[in-house]
């Protein structure tokens, strides 16, 4: 009996010894959880999309903190080049002097700037049927030769003044609108309002207003219809004095996005939207975020009111941050 007990004790001791050796020789598993902080500021145009991407990415990577603020493309570029943020959101092309300071751009999606008026505009039927020519926008925004609705539509009875609104902040929307007219943002005239929300409010609250907005501030991404109080001014692209069937794609968000994607709506004022970093990004969390945006994150683009880049363009952008 004593022999059996002794043998059992010896077996138990040996088992513990081997178990201990086994545990010591096993390598400790390292955590693969992505961690880090990403700070982003800039263009109002990209802000809603960036917020959506951040929300979805953080569901997959809860230990990554992403802070996003909107203040205009100019502020985003200034912030990123000064080191205040990791990423600037840009809704225009990079300038030579910015590139010389290390600005590195990554295209993520596409949208467009639209001419807008109040839905109770006194000459809305004429606006929708005739549209406005590029040269007429030039006379409104640059030369200030058109100041009433009757100046624009000779047959209309309205004698009311046209109230022209312009962006007061350094922004991609104003730069794209100016480029469409062959000018720079500084050449545009009008009552200055800050940001896309400010422009949208000005249009909604003034029946004689005319301005310009980015797509997602004109159309409700849930209903795909224009926000109450907002109407889009159709561009008379061939300057024939009427809106032809192939120029009439503003009724709903999806028709407009198709027109932008197929280049029926001109660039400018359509344009790519970018993340900009100072030099090529090294932040592991940021690199993972951008790669996710250009792959799995693209499924949120259309539903959010933006236009997807072509597959070729996405491949090129991925190569830029992978090489």
C-alpha positions in Angstrom: 0.0 0.0 0.0 2.8 2.4 1.0 4.6 1.5 -2.3 1.5 2.4 -4.4 1.1 5.8 -2.5 4.8 6.6 -3.0 4.5 5.8 -6.7 1.5 8.1 -7.1 3.4 10.9 -5.4 6.4 10.5 -7.7 4.1 10.5 -10.8 2.4 13.7 -9.6 5.7 15.4 -9.0 7.1 14.4 -12.4 3.9 15.6 -14.1 4.3 19.0 -12.5 7.9 19.3 -13.4 7.2 18.5 -17.1 4.2 20.8 -17.2 6.4 23.6 -15.8 9.1 23.0 -18.4 6.5 22.9 -21.1 5.1 26.3 -20.0 8.5 27.9 -19.8 9.5 26.8 -23.3 6.3 28.2 -24.9 6.8 31.7 -26.3 4.5 34.3 -24.9 1.8 35.4 -27.4 2.1 39.1 -28.4 -1.0 41.2 -28.8 -1.9 42.0 -32.4 -4.4 44.7 -31.4 -4.0 47.9 -33.4 -3.5 50.9 -31.1 -2.8 54.6 -31.6 -4.2 58.1 -32.1 -5.0 59.8 -35.4 -5.9 63.6 -35.5 -7.6 65.0 -38.6 -8.8 68.4 -39.6 -9.8 70.3 -42.8 -12.3 70.3 -45.6 -16.0 70.4 -44.8 -16.5 68.5 -48.0 -14.8 65.3 -46.7 -15.8 65.7 -43.0 -19.1 63.6 -43.1 -17.4 60.8 -45.0 -14.3 60.8 -42.7 -16.6 60.6 -39.7 -18.4 57.6 -41.1 -15.1 55.9 -42.0 -13.8 56.6 -38.5 -16.9 55.2 -36.8 -16.7 51.9 -38.8 -13.0 51.5 -38.4 -13.2 52.0 -34.7 -15.7 49.2 -34.5 -13.0 46.9 -35.8 -10.1 48.6 -33.9 -11.5 50.0 -30.6 -8.1 50.9 -29.3 -7.5 53.4 -32.1 -8.6 56.9 -31.2 -9.6 59.2 -34.2 -10.3 62.9 -33.6 -11.8 64.8 -36.6 -12.7 68.5 -36.9 -13.9 70.5 -39.9 -12.5 74.0 -40.6 -11.9 74.2 -44.3 -9.3 72.8 -46.7 -6.9 75.7 -46.0 -7.0 75.1 -42.3 -6.4 71.4 -42.8 -3.4 72.0 -44.9 -1.9 74.6 -42.5 -2.6 72.2 -39.5 -0.9 69.2 -41.1 2.2 71.1 -42.4 2.7 72.7 -38.9 2.4 69.3 -37.2 -0.8 70.2 -35.3 -2.6 67.2 -36.8 -1.6 63.9 -38.5 -3.9 64.4 -41.4 -5.4 67.3 -43.4 -8.6 66.8 -45.3 -8.2 68.5 -48.7 -10.9 69.2 -51.3 -8.6 70.8 -53.9 -5.2 70.1 -55.5 -2.0 70.5 -53.7 -0.1 73.7 -54.5 3.6 73.6 -55.5 4.7 75.5 -52.4 2.7 73.0 -50.2 4.3 70.0 -51.9 7.8 71.6 -51.4 7.0 71.6 -47.6 6.3 67.9 -47.7 2.6 67.7 -48.4 1.8 64.1 -49.4 -1.7 63.4 -50.8 -3.9 60.3 -51.0 -7.1 60.4 -53.0 -10.0 58.6 -51.2 -13.2 59.6 -53.0 -14.8 62.2 -55.2 -17.6 64.8 -55.0 -18.6 68.0 -56.7 -19.5 71.7 -56.0 -23.0 72.7 -57.0 -24.6 76.0 -57.7 -27.5 76.5 -55.3 -30.6 78.7 -54.8 -33.5 78.8 -52.5 -36.4 76.5 -53.4 -38.8 79.5 -53.2 -36.7 81.6 -55.7 -39.1 83.9 -57.7 -37.7 82.7 -61.0 -37.2 79.0 -60.2 -39.1 77.8 -63.3 -36.7 79.7 -65.5 -33.7 78.5 -63.6 -34.8 74.8 -63.9 -35.7 75.1 -67.6 -32.9 77.4 -68.8 -30.1 76.9 -66.3 -27.1 79.3 -66.1 -24.2 79.4 -68.5 -20.6 79.4 -67.4 -20.2 82.9 -68.8 -23.2 84.1 -66.8 -21.8 82.7 -63.6 -18.6 84.7 -64.5 -20.7 87.8 -64.8 -22.3 87.1 -61.5 -19.3 86.2 -59.4 -16.4 87.9 -61.0 -17.5 90.9 -63.1 -20.6 91.7 -61.0 -22.5 92.6 -64.2 -25.6 90.6 -63.3 -27.3 91.9 -60.1 -31.0 91.1 -60.6 -32.9 88.0 -61.8 -34.2 90.0 -64.7 -30.6 90.7 -65.8 -30.3 86.9 -66.1 -33.7 86.0 -67.5 -34.9 88.9 -69.7 -38.5 87.5 -70.0 -39.1 87.2 -66.3 -41.2 89.7 -64.5 -39.2 89.7 -61.2 -37.3 92.9 -60.5 -35.8 91.6 -57.3 -32.1 91.8 -56.5 -30.0 88.7 -56.6 -28.1 88.1 -53.4 -24.8 86.4 -54.1 -23.1 84.4 -51.4 -19.4 83.4 -51.3 -17.3 81.4 -48.9 -15.2 83.5 -46.4 -12.9 80.7 -45.4 -10.0 79.3 -47.4 -11.7 76.3 -48.8 -11.7 73.8 -51.7 -15.3 74.5 -52.7 -14.6 78.1 -53.4 -11.3 77.2 -55.2 -13.1 74.6 -57.4 -15.9 77.1 -58.2 -13.4 79.7 -59.1 -11.4 77.3 -61.3 -14.7 76.5 -63.1 -14.8 80.2 -64.0 -11.1 80.3 -64.8 -10.2 82.3 -61.7 -8.9 82.0 -58.1 -10.9 82.1 -54.9 -9.7 85.7 -54.3 -11.5 86.8 -57.5 -15.0 85.8 -56.4 -17.4 88.4 -55.0 -20.3 88.0 -52.7 -21.4 88.1 -49.1 -19.0 86.0 -47.2 -20.2 83.0 -45.1 -18.2 80.5 -43.2 -18.2 76.9 -44.1 -20.6 74.6 -46.0 -23.2 74.7 -43.2 -23.1 78.5 -43.2 -23.6 78.6 -47.0 -26.5 76.1 -46.8 -28.2 78.2 -44.1 -27.7 81.4 -46.1 -29.4 79.8 -49.1 -32.3 78.3 -47.1 -33.0 81.6 -45.4 -32.9 84.0 -48.4 -35.3 83.4 -51.3 -33.2 85.6 -53.6 -29.9 83.9 -52.7 -27.4 82.2 -55.0 -24.4 80.3 -53.8 -22.5 77.0 -54.1 -22.3 73.9 -51.9 -20.7 70.5 -51.8 -23.1 67.6 -52.6 -23.7 66.3 -49.1 -24.9 69.7 -47.9 -27.5 69.8 -50.7 -28.9 66.3 -50.7 -30.2 64.2 -47.8 -28.2 60.9 -47.9 -31.1 59.0 -46.5 -33.9 60.2 -48.8 -31.5 61.0 -51.7 -33.6 64.1 -52.2 -32.6 67.8 -51.8 -32.9 69.3 -48.4 -35.9 71.5 -47.8 -35.2 75.0 -48.9 -32.4 74.0 -51.3 -32.5 73.8 -55.1 -29.7 73.1 -57.5 -29.0 75.4 -60.4 -28.5 73.2 -63.5 -25.4 74.1 -65.6 -26.2 74.9 -69.3 -23.1 73.0 -70.4 -23.4 73.6 -74.1 -24.7 77.2 -73.7 -27.7 76.7 -75.9 -30.1 78.5 -73.6 -31.9 75.5 -72.3 -31.3 72.4 -70.1 -31.2 69.4 -72.4 -32.1 66.0 -71.3 -28.5 64.9 -70.9 -27.8 68.0 -68.7 -30.7 67.3 -66.4 -29.4 65.0 -63.7 -30.2 66.9 -60.5 -33.5 65.4 -59.4 -32.0 63.0 -56.9 -28.6 62.2 -55.4 -28.0 59.0 -57.3 -28.6 60.5 -60.7 -26.2 63.3 -59.8 -23.5 60.9 -58.5 -23.7 58.9 -61.8 -23.2 62.1 -63.8 -20.2 63.0 -61.7 -18.7 59.5 -62.1 -19.3 59.4 -65.8 -17.9 63.0 -66.2 -21.2 64.4 -67.5 -20.8 66.9 -64.7 -17.6 68.8 -65.3 -14.3 68.8 -63.4 -13.9 71.4 -62.0 -16.2 71.9 -60.1 -16.2 68.1 -59.5 -12.9 67.0 -57.9 -11.1 64.3 -55.9 -11.0 64.5 -52.1 -7.8 63.7 -50.3 -6.1 62.9 -47.0 -2.8 64.9 -46.8 0.1 64.1 -44.5 3.4 65.8 -44.0 5.7 63.4 -45.9 4.7 59.8 -46.4 2.8 58.5 -43.4 4.7 56.4 -40.8 2.0 56.1 -38.2 1.0 52.5 -38.1 -2.6 53.2 -37.1 -3.0 55.9 -39.8 -1.5 53.6 -42.5 -3.9 50.8 -41.5 -6.8 53.3 -41.5 -6.0 54.6 -45.0 -5.6 51.1 -46.4 -8.9 50.1 -44.9 -10.6 53.2 -46.4 -9.3 52.3 -49.9 -10.5 48.6 -49.6 -13.3 47.7 -47.2 -14.2 51.3 -46.5 -15.2 51.9 -50.1 -18.5 50.2 -49.4 -19.7 53.2 -47.4 -18.9 55.8 -50.1 -22.0 55.6 -52.3 -24.5 55.4 -49.4 -22.8 58.4 -47.8 -23.4 60.6 -50.9 -19.9 60.4 -52.4 -18.5 59.0 -55.7 -16.2 56.0 -55.7 -12.8 56.3 -57.4 -12.1 53.9 -60.3 -10.5 50.6 -59.4 -7.3 51.7 -61.2 -7.1 54.9 -59.2 -7.6 53.0 -55.9 -4.8 50.6 -56.9 -2.5 53.5 -57.5 -3.3 55.2 -54.2 -2.7 51.9 -52.3 0.7 51.6 -54.0 1.7 55.1 -52.9 1.4 54.2 -49.2 2.6 50.6 -49.5 5.9 51.2 -51.4 
